Amino acid sequence: MDAALNEQSVTTEQEDFLDYLHASIAETLRVPESEILIKLNKHKYHDAGAPDVTNGDLTEVFNIMRELNLAGVSNPSLGRGHNGGLSLREALQQTVRELATRCDPGAYHYVELGPEPIKTALILEGLADLAAPPASYLGIDINPASRPVMREAVARYVPAGSLRQVVDDYERLERLPLPWDRKPALVTMLGFQEGNEPPSDMTDWYRRLLRPGDMLLCEMQLVPQSDWSPIYCFYNDDLMRRFSRKTLTAKFGDVKSEYGVTVVAMPPGYPAKGIVVMTTERIVDGGPFNGKIVVTNYCTKYPADEFRTLREANGAFEVLCQTVTGDGSIAFQLARRR
Ligand SMILES: C[S@@+](CC[C@H](N)C(=O)[O-])C[C@H]1O[C@@H](n2cnc3c(N)ncnc32)[C@H](O)[C@@H]1O
């Protein structure tokens, strides 16, 4: 990956979104903006000085994501809610059945943005069982640590020689040599990753990346209608706390800190209404950064209908289906590029 290009790829949209988050969290926590340190999410997934090199921090970040997914899909009650409905695993399985009815066997490319092995292996295994395997797999990750694990997880489900992995910022995809031919693509963005980006940026970017007929599968954490406990539980999970702490220590070393979670409204004027959840570490070690509040992650969430609105906002996509867990907290949304 070209480090200089990657560093330059900060859009005005990203800058404006970050400025808004910076001001909102300072106001919500009632501290001066100078006490808050916030950077783009993507910076925690790679080392800009050595973007192709895997190190212990990046491996741990990848492993935490993998453990979160493993815990999620192997817990039969996660996502089910008080009145029954689908668990996270069942919602994913239902989505795979939907995909199998729309994907021609061996006649589409599977393109994964921000790869992880647990859900992806479940999807590819399901597609193979339903006789709808892809012609190829392409994984694009800014974090080089995912490469060997993904190869191992995916190789058995795609034809020999058709597996490709790119270590790069997916925002540069339009400038990368993608294997587009006449076959359509199924592009996936799972694990609340879309929420890690400014909403209009993503909507527009998907429009430019996908061609008419391509499909887009995204996973989003939703704002449930009344009971927000799934969101609180997620951010209170030990793995999310570890993820936050790792993001801090990778930059500041082993400083003492206190974990926190702050919720603010989405900025006005965006195509969909929702919230932004930020995790923070307040440094409490008496050293030069004492008292600083480091934002370790920010992630947008929408009510289910707003998530549809967001996808259809620029007229380039038609939502084909949206499968939601019983507790109303997670959606798998399948859309087609018009
Ligand atoms: C929140 S994790 C989600 C991981 C996984 N998709 C899942 O379902 O759990 C975000 C993933 O996207 C990758 N990522 C984040 N920003 C990226 C960027 N700008 N370009 C490429 N990959 C990126 C990270 O390395 C990480 O693997």
The ligand as an SDF file (V2000), in Angstrom:
LIG
                    3D

 27 29  0  0  0  0  0  0  0  0999 V2000
  -15.3250   -2.9800   12.8550 C   0  0  0  0  0  0  0  0  0  0  0  0
  -14.2400   -4.1080   12.0290 S   0  0  0  0  0  0  0  0  0  0  0  0
  -15.3810   -5.1930   11.3210 C   0  0  0  0  0  0  0  0  0  0  0  0
  -14.7360   -6.4790   10.9500 C   0  0  0  0  0  0  0  0  0  0  0  0
  -15.6340   -7.4720   10.2500 C   0  0  0  0  0  0  0  0  0  0  0  0
  -16.1090   -6.9930    8.9580 N   0  0  0  0  0  0  0  0  0  0  0  0
  -16.7700   -7.9420   11.0940 C   0  0  0  0  0  0  0  0  0  0  0  0
  -17.8050   -8.2940   10.5440 O   0  0  0  0  0  0  0  0  0  0  0  0
  -16.6260   -8.0110   12.3040 O   0  0  0  0  0  0  0  0  0  0  0  0
  -13.6880   -3.1490   10.6970 C   0  0  0  0  0  0  0  0  0  0  0  0
  -12.8150   -3.8780    9.6970 C   0  0  0  0  0  0  0  0  0  0  0  0
  -12.6250   -3.0620    8.5500 O   0  0  0  0  0  0  0  0  0  0  0  0
  -11.2330   -2.8560    8.3130 C   0  0  0  0  0  0  0  0  0  0  0  0
  -11.1250   -1.4610    7.8860 N   0  0  0  0  0  0  0  0  0  0  0  0
  -11.4430   -0.3500    8.5860 C   0  0  0  0  0  0  0  0  0  0  0  0
  -11.2580    0.7610    7.8390 N   0  0  0  0  0  0  0  0  0  0  0  0
  -10.8020    0.3320    6.6200 C   0  0  0  0  0  0  0  0  0  0  0  0
  -10.4240    1.0030    5.4280 C   0  0  0  0  0  0  0  0  0  0  0  0
  -10.5080    2.3200    5.3180 N   0  0  0  0  0  0  0  0  0  0  0  0
  -10.0060    0.2410    4.3820 N   0  0  0  0  0  0  0  0  0  0  0  0
   -9.9340   -1.1230    4.4840 C   0  0  0  0  0  0  0  0  0  0  0  0
  -10.2880   -1.8040    5.5890 N   0  0  0  0  0  0  0  0  0  0  0  0
  -10.7180   -1.0860    6.6550 C   0  0  0  0  0  0  0  0  0  0  0  0
  -10.5330   -3.1530    9.6200 C   0  0  0  0  0  0  0  0  0  0  0  0
   -9.2330   -3.6330    9.4470 O   0  0  0  0  0  0  0  0  0  0  0  0
  -11.4450   -4.2210   10.2010 C   0  0  0  0  0  0  0  0  0  0  0  0
  -11.0910   -5.4700    9.7020 O   0  0  0  0  0  0  0  0  0  0  0  0
  1  2  1  0
  2  3  1  0
  2 10  1  0
  3  4  1  0
  4  5  1  0
  5  6  1  0
  5  7  1  0
  7  8  2  0
  7  9  1  0
 10 11  1  0
 11 12  1  0
 11 26  1  0
 12 13  1  0
 13 14  1  0
 13 24  1  0
 14 15  1  0
 14 23  1  0
 15 16  2  0
 16 17  1  0
 17 18  1  0
 17 23  2  0
 18 19  1  0
 18 20  2  0
 20 21  1  0
 21 22  2  0
 22 23  1  0
 24 25  1  0
 24 26  1  0
 26 27  1  0
M  CHG  2   2   1   9  -1
M  END
$$$$
